[in-house]
């Protein structure tokens, strides 16, 4: 089994990175900033993903699972439902968490389309 792990969402959450695990062994792990030379890079770590694919000698079509460090459902629930309910505030200032949750849930499709 080949798993690609990703950390990174456009606009929020710094230090984007990618990891590759193949048959229960870590093959590669790198932060995007090591490749693009921009400290605390956020967004989808395309350079890091490419590095991991090359190091593992696999193509994106061979990946069995793409994982992300945040579950979009939990993110939406925690930062929207719970915060708005508990603090009786508007959800509008927290809209970027909704956008992040949407982006996370689409990462695998986005990668497979590129």
C-alpha positions in Angstrom: 0.0 0.0 0.0 1.2 3.5 -0.9 0.0 6.5 1.2 0.7 10.1 0.5 0.3 12.4 3.5 -0.2 16.1 3.0 -0.2 19.1 5.3 -1.2 22.4 3.7 -4.2 24.5 2.8 -4.1 27.7 0.7 -4.2 30.9 2.7 -4.0 29.4 6.2 -2.0 26.8 8.2 1.7 27.3 7.5 4.5 24.9 7.0 3.1 22.8 4.2 4.7 19.4 3.7 4.3 15.9 2.2 5.2 12.4 3.3 5.2 9.1 1.4 4.7 5.8 3.1 5.1 2.6 1.1 4.5 -0.8 2.6 4.6 0.6 6.1 7.9 2.3 5.6 8.5 6.0 5.4 10.1 6.7 2.0 10.2 10.5 2.0 9.1 13.5 4.1 9.8 17.1 3.3 8.5 20.6 4.0 7.7 22.7 1.0 9.9 25.5 2.3 13.0 23.3 1.8 12.2 23.2 -1.9 10.9 26.7 -2.7 13.1 28.5 -0.1 10.1 30.5 1.3 9.8 30.2 5.1 6.4 28.9 6.5 5.0 28.2 3.1 1.3 27.4 3.1 -1.0 25.9 0.4 -0.9 22.6 -1.4 2.8 21.4 -1.3 3.2 20.5 -5.0 7.0 20.6 -4.9 7.1 18.4 -1.8 4.6 15.9 -3.3 6.6 15.7 -6.5 9.8 15.1 -4.4 8.1 12.3 -2.5 6.8 10.7 -5.8 10.2 10.7 -7.3 11.9 9.4 -4.1 9.4 6.5 -4.0 9.6 5.9 -7.7 5.8 5.9 -8.1 3.3 7.9 -10.1 0.3 9.7 -8.6 -2.0 7.0 -10.2 -0.3 4.4 -8.0 -1.2 6.1 -4.7 -3.7 4.0 -2.8 -4.7 6.7 -0.3 -4.1 10.5 0.1 -4.4 11.6 3.7 -4.5 15.0 5.3 -3.7 15.9 8.9 -7.1 17.6 9.4 -10.5 15.9 9.0 -12.6 18.5 7.2 -15.7 17.4 9.1 -14.0 17.9 12.5 -12.6 21.2 11.3 -16.0 22.5 10.2 -17.6 21.3 13.4 -14.9 22.5 15.8 -14.3 25.9 14.4 -17.8 26.7 13.2 -20.5 24.9 15.0 -18.9 24.8 18.4 -17.3 28.3 18.4 -20.5 30.0 17.1 -22.7 28.1 19.6 -20.5 28.5 22.6 -19.5 32.1 22.1 -22.8 33.2 20.4 -20.9 34.9 17.7 -21.3 35.3 13.9 -19.9 32.6 11.7 -18.8 35.2 9.1 -15.3 35.8 10.7 -14.7 32.1 10.6 -15.5 31.6 6.9 -11.9 30.8 6.1 -12.3 27.6 8.1 -15.2 26.6 5.9 -13.1 27.3 2.9 -10.2 25.3 4.3 -12.5 22.3 5.1 -13.8 22.5 1.5 -10.3 22.5 0.1 -9.1 19.7 2.3 -12.0 17.5 1.2 -11.1 18.1 -2.5 -7.3 17.6 -2.2 -7.2 14.1 -3.6 -9.4 15.1 -6.6 -7.3 18.2 -7.2 -4.1 16.1 -7.3 -5.5 13.4 -9.5 -6.7 16.1 -12.0 -3.3 17.7 -12.4 
